Amino acid sequence: MDIKRLHAFTKIIDLGSISRAANLLNIAQPALSQQLAGLENSFKQKLVIRSKSGVAPTAAGRELYKHAQILIKQLDRAMVEVSAGDGPLVGKVVVGLSPYSSGSAISATLLATVREKLPGITLHLTEGFGFVYSEMVMTGRIDMAVIHGSGPMRGLSFTPLMRETFHLLAPEDLDLPLNENGAVPLADIAAIPLLLPPRSNFVRKRADMAFMRKQLTPNIVAEIEALSTLEEGVAMGLGSTILPLLVANRLAVPGRSRVYPICNSGIYEDVSLCVSDTIPDTEAALAVREILVDLVQSTIGDTTWAGAQPCRQAANER
């Protein structure tokens, strides 16, 4: 099997278009179509469905795409590692970080540590919405990912990293009823204007569940997914939001917004490091994984396992 055909096939699926893939690969579209036809003939299966809007993989095409990603990645790794010989670790390591996860709060530290300790490794950090990181790990598109949940999932291994407790990020001048521990009751949070992510976001799901358990209806005035917009919206006094602790701390603007614990909210999320069970790790990936786990344990491990603040009210409150 020609590895170039498999590489071309993955580009067709990634781009959803034969013509765009041909432009990217700098080959004629008829030649690329012939390569695709050759693959379909070899496997005796239709691999893509053509339409006016582009191409989409069939069930057989999705299966081939998964295996092709693994084969291409393993070949690339072999080329790098064999060429490096017994020298320092080299290669590219791709790490996925959920934007709302506390794991994303250490991305810059991870980059700095890898640059210092493993200068021959190119670290690719991906942090974006709309990615199914577990699927990307399974197909070999990324080496590892810090994701929410702990599996189980066939073909993947999950190493627990932390339990994220959620806090309130509110405008500095907002008058909130705080208990003796400086925490805000969930019932009082439901009454203030809230800026929350859309329902598909895990933060929103956990917040909705907490309000539902307390039979509360939150006052959600806007749905915002971009963290930069959330940061500015809260600082401008447009509303408050609920976020994992380290993410909330990162978005707090001194003098304009501040972070409060939520008493007895039960809003938390387990975070795990997800890796493939079927794709062998390179030495470079193993070294980066060790650094990542150490950073989580030393930087945020001691704080994110703390439980919610109790909701005892001070005598002069209420």
C-alpha distance (Angstrom), angle and dihedral (degrees) to the residues before:
residue distance angle dihedral
M1 . . .
D2 3.82 . .
I3 3.82 108.4 .
K4 3.82 89.1 -153.1
R5 3.80 90.0 63.1
L6 3.77 90.7 51.9
H7 3.80 91.1 48.3
A8 3.80 90.5 50.7
F9 3.81 90.4 48.1
T10 3.82 92.1 54.1
K11 3.82 90.3 51.4
I12 3.81 90.7 51.9
I13 3.80 90.2 53.2
D14 3.82 94.1 43.0
L15 3.81 92.6 51.6
G16 3.81 97.3 34.0
S17 3.79 89.8 -136.5
I18 3.79 136.3 85.5
S19 3.80 92.5 -153.3
R20 3.83 94.0 50.8
A21 3.80 90.5 46.6
A22 3.81 90.2 50.2
N23 3.81 90.5 52.3
L24 3.79 91.8 48.3
L25 3.82 92.9 48.0
N26 3.82 91.0 42.5
I27 3.82 94.5 -127.0
A28 3.79 131.9 121.1
Q29 3.79 115.8 -88.5
P30 3.86 93.8 -126.3
A31 3.82 89.5 53.6
L32 3.81 91.2 51.2
S33 3.81 90.8 47.9
Q34 3.82 88.4 52.9
Q35 3.82 90.4 52.1
L36 3.78 89.8 51.9
A37 3.80 91.3 48.1
G38 3.80 88.8 50.4
L39 3.79 91.1 54.2
E40 3.80 91.7 48.7
N41 3.78 89.4 50.0
S42 3.82 92.2 49.1
F43 3.79 93.3 51.0
K44 3.82 94.0 34.2
Q45 3.80 87.6 -134.6
K46 3.79 135.2 110.2
L47 3.79 104.1 -114.3
V48 3.82 103.7 -176.2
I49 3.77 138.9 29.2
R50 3.79 114.6 -138.6
S51 3.80 122.7 -146.7
K52 3.79 138.7 157.2
S53 3.80 90.0 -90.6
G54 3.82 94.6 52.0
V55 3.80 136.4 -89.9
A56 3.79 132.9 -45.0
P57 3.81 128.4 -170.5
T58 3.77 122.2 -104.8
A59 3.82 119.3 -136.5
A60 3.81 88.1 -89.4
G61 3.81 89.8 47.0
R62 3.80 92.2 53.2
E63 3.80 90.3 51.2
L64 3.80 92.2 49.0
Y65 3.81 90.7 46.3
K66 3.82 90.7 56.1
H67 3.80 93.4 50.0
A68 3.81 92.8 42.0
Q69 3.80 91.2 54.9
I70 3.80 90.1 53.0
L71 3.82 94.4 46.7
I72 3.81 93.8 47.6
K73 3.78 92.5 47.6
Q74 3.79 93.2 48.5
L75 3.81 91.1 49.5
D76 3.81 91.4 49.7
R77 3.80 89.9 49.8
A78 3.79 91.9 49.1
M79 3.80 91.0 52.0
V80 3.81 92.1 50.9
E81 3.80 97.3 43.3
V82 3.80 96.5 43.6
S83 3.80 90.8 48.3
A84 3.81 91.0 49.7
G85 3.80 93.4 53.5
D86 3.82 112.4 178.6
G87 3.80 94.4 -20.2
P88 3.83 127.3 111.3
L89 3.80 119.5 -53.7
V90 3.79 112.1 -77.3
G91 3.77 137.4 172.6
K92 3.78 140.8 77.3
V93 3.80 123.4 -65.0
V94 3.81 119.9 -168.8
V95 3.81 118.9 -155.3
G96 3.81 124.0 -174.3
L97 3.81 118.3 -149.4
S98 3.78 124.6 -172.0
P99 3.84 107.4 -124.9
Y100 3.83 93.1 -134.6
S101 3.79 94.8 43.7
S102 3.78 124.2 103.0
G103 3.79 83.3 -127.6
S104 3.79 88.2 72.9
A105 3.80 88.8 58.0
I106 3.81 90.1 69.6
S107 3.82 96.3 46.5
A108 3.80 94.3 106.0
T109 3.82 91.7 45.6
L110 3.81 90.0 49.4
L111 3.78 90.4 51.3
A112 3.81 92.6 48.6
T113 3.81 93.2 47.5
V114 3.80 93.7 48.7
R115 3.81 91.1 47.8
E116 3.81 89.8 51.7
K117 3.81 99.8 43.2
L118 3.82 101.9 27.4
P119 3.82 107.1 29.8
G120 3.81 92.6 163.6
I121 3.81 92.7 62.0
T122 3.78 122.1 87.8
L123 3.80 107.1 -145.4
H124 3.81 115.6 -152.0
L125 3.81 111.6 -164.9
T126 3.79 116.8 -168.5
E127 3.79 118.8 -168.9
G128 3.78 115.7 166.6
F129 3.77 147.0 123.3
G130 3.78 124.6 -100.3
F131 3.81 95.5 34.4
V132 3.79 121.2 126.9
Y133 3.77 95.2 -150.1
S134 3.81 95.1 -175.2
E135 3.80 89.5 58.4
M136 3.80 91.3 47.1
V137 3.81 90.3 52.6
M138 3.80 90.8 47.9
T139 3.80 92.7 52.6
G140 3.80 93.6 43.9
R141 3.80 96.6 -114.0
I142 3.80 89.7 124.9
D143 3.82 130.2 23.2
M144 3.79 99.1 -137.1
A145 3.78 141.2 -13.3
V146 3.78 138.8 -154.4
I147 3.80 101.8 -135.4
H148 3.79 140.4 162.3
G149 3.77 119.0 -99.8
S150 3.77 130.5 33.0
G151 3.80 105.5 -115.7
P152 2.93 139.8 -162.0
M153 3.80 97.1 -147.4
R154 3.77 126.9 157.0
G155 3.78 112.9 -105.4
L156 3.82 94.4 16.1
S157 3.80 137.1 89.4
F158 3.80 123.5 -150.6
T159 3.80 124.0 -155.3
P160 3.85 112.6 -166.4
L161 3.80 110.6 -124.1
M162 3.78 108.3 169.6
R163 3.76 147.7 -26.5
E164 3.79 110.2 -119.7
T165 3.78 116.9 -146.0
F166 3.79 115.8 -155.3
H167 3.81 124.7 -127.1
L168 3.77 138.0 -173.0
L169 3.81 119.0 -104.4
A170 3.80 106.9 -161.0
P171 3.82 139.1 166.2
E172 3.79 112.2 -83.1
D173 3.83 94.0 -121.4
L174 3.82 95.7 47.6
D175 3.82 110.1 120.6
L176 3.80 105.3 -132.3
P177 3.82 128.9 178.1
L178 3.81 102.6 -119.2
N179 3.78 126.0 -169.6
E180 3.80 124.2 -135.8
N181 3.79 90.1 -81.1
G182 3.80 93.4 52.3
A183 3.82 92.3 -107.1
V184 3.81 128.0 136.9
P185 3.83 121.9 -130.5
L186 3.79 113.9 -121.6
A187 3.82 91.2 -125.9
D188 3.82 90.2 61.8
I189 3.81 91.4 47.5
A190 3.81 89.8 54.8
A191 3.80 89.5 59.7
I192 3.82 97.8 54.9
P193 3.83 125.8 76.9
L194 3.81 109.2 -87.3
L195 3.79 132.0 -158.6
L196 3.80 106.6 -158.4
P197 3.81 135.8 166.7
P198 3.82 118.7 -102.2
R199 3.81 120.6 -80.6
S200 3.80 92.9 -96.2
N201 3.83 90.8 64.8
F202 3.82 117.3 94.1
V203 3.82 91.3 -133.4
R204 3.80 90.6 57.9
K205 3.81 91.7 45.7
R206 3.80 92.0 53.7
A207 3.81 92.7 45.1
D208 3.82 92.8 47.9
M209 3.80 90.2 50.1
A210 3.81 91.8 51.3
F211 3.81 92.8 50.0
M212 3.80 90.7 46.2
R213 3.81 92.4 52.4
K214 3.81 89.3 54.2
Q215 3.83 90.8 43.5
L216 3.79 90.5 -119.6
T217 3.80 129.3 146.4
P218 3.82 109.9 -146.0
N219 3.80 121.4 -142.0
I220 3.82 98.8 -122.6
V221 3.80 107.9 -179.1
A222 3.83 97.9 173.4
E223 3.79 141.1 8.6
I224 3.81 111.5 -135.0
E225 3.79 126.7 173.9
A226 3.81 102.3 175.0
L227 3.80 110.0 90.0
S228 3.81 92.3 -149.8
T229 3.82 90.1 57.8
L230 3.80 91.4 47.1
E231 3.78 89.8 51.4
E232 3.80 93.8 51.5
G233 3.82 94.5 39.4
V234 3.80 92.6 56.1
A235 3.82 92.5 42.7
M236 3.82 89.2 52.5
G237 3.81 90.4 53.1
L238 3.82 94.9 -114.0
G239 3.79 92.5 130.9
S240 3.79 145.5 -51.4
T241 3.78 131.4 -94.4
I242 3.81 141.6 -155.8
L243 3.80 118.6 -126.9
P244 3.81 142.8 153.5
L245 3.80 109.1 -77.9
L246 3.81 100.7 -107.2
V247 3.80 92.4 43.2
A248 3.81 90.0 50.7
N249 3.81 90.3 48.6
R250 3.79 90.3 50.6
L251 3.82 92.0 52.4
A252 3.81 96.8 44.4
V253 3.81 111.8 111.8
P254 3.84 112.8 -149.5
G255 3.78 110.7 -114.0
R256 3.83 92.9 8.3
S257 3.81 107.4 57.9
R258 3.78 138.4 10.8
V259 3.80 141.3 -170.2
Y260 3.81 125.3 -113.0
P261 3.81 130.4 -174.5
I262 3.80 116.5 -120.2
C263 3.79 112.9 -130.2
N264 3.81 118.4 -128.1
S265 3.78 92.3 -17.8
G266 3.79 98.3 139.1
I267 3.82 88.0 -147.2
Y268 3.78 109.0 145.0
E269 3.77 140.7 123.5
D270 3.78 132.6 -151.6
V271 3.79 115.1 -128.2
S272 3.80 124.3 -156.4
L273 3.76 140.4 -177.6
C274 3.80 107.6 -118.3
V275 3.82 121.6 -154.5
S276 3.78 134.9 164.4
D277 3.79 122.6 -93.7
T278 3.79 93.2 -159.8
I279 3.82 105.8 41.2
P280 3.82 113.4 72.7
D281 3.80 115.4 -124.3
T282 3.77 119.9 -120.1
E283 3.77 118.7 -129.7
A284 3.81 87.5 -110.2
A285 3.82 92.1 54.6
L286 3.81 91.6 47.9
A287 3.80 90.8 51.2
V288 3.82 92.5 49.8
R289 3.80 90.9 46.4
E290 3.80 90.9 54.1
I291 3.81 91.0 51.4
L292 3.81 91.5 47.6
V293 3.80 94.2 51.7
D294 3.81 91.6 46.0
L295 3.80 91.3 50.8
V296 3.79 92.5 50.3
Q297 3.79 92.2 49.6
S298 3.81 94.9 45.9
T299 3.82 99.3 37.6
I300 3.78 106.7 35.5
G301 3.76 108.6 1.3
D302 3.80 94.6 91.9
T303 3.80 95.4 49.8
T304 3.79 107.0 39.0
W305 3.79 96.1 57.0
A306 3.79 91.5 61.4
G307 3.79 113.4 115.0
A308 3.80 126.9 -123.2
Q309 3.80 117.6 -74.9
P310 3.83 114.9 -97.3
C311 3.77 115.3 -107.4
R312 3.80 101.8 -130.1
Q313 3.78 110.2 141.8
A314 3.76 122.4 -135.8
A315 3.81 115.6 -112.1
N316 3.80 93.3 -111.0
E317 3.82 93.7 49.3
R318 3.76 126.9 86.9
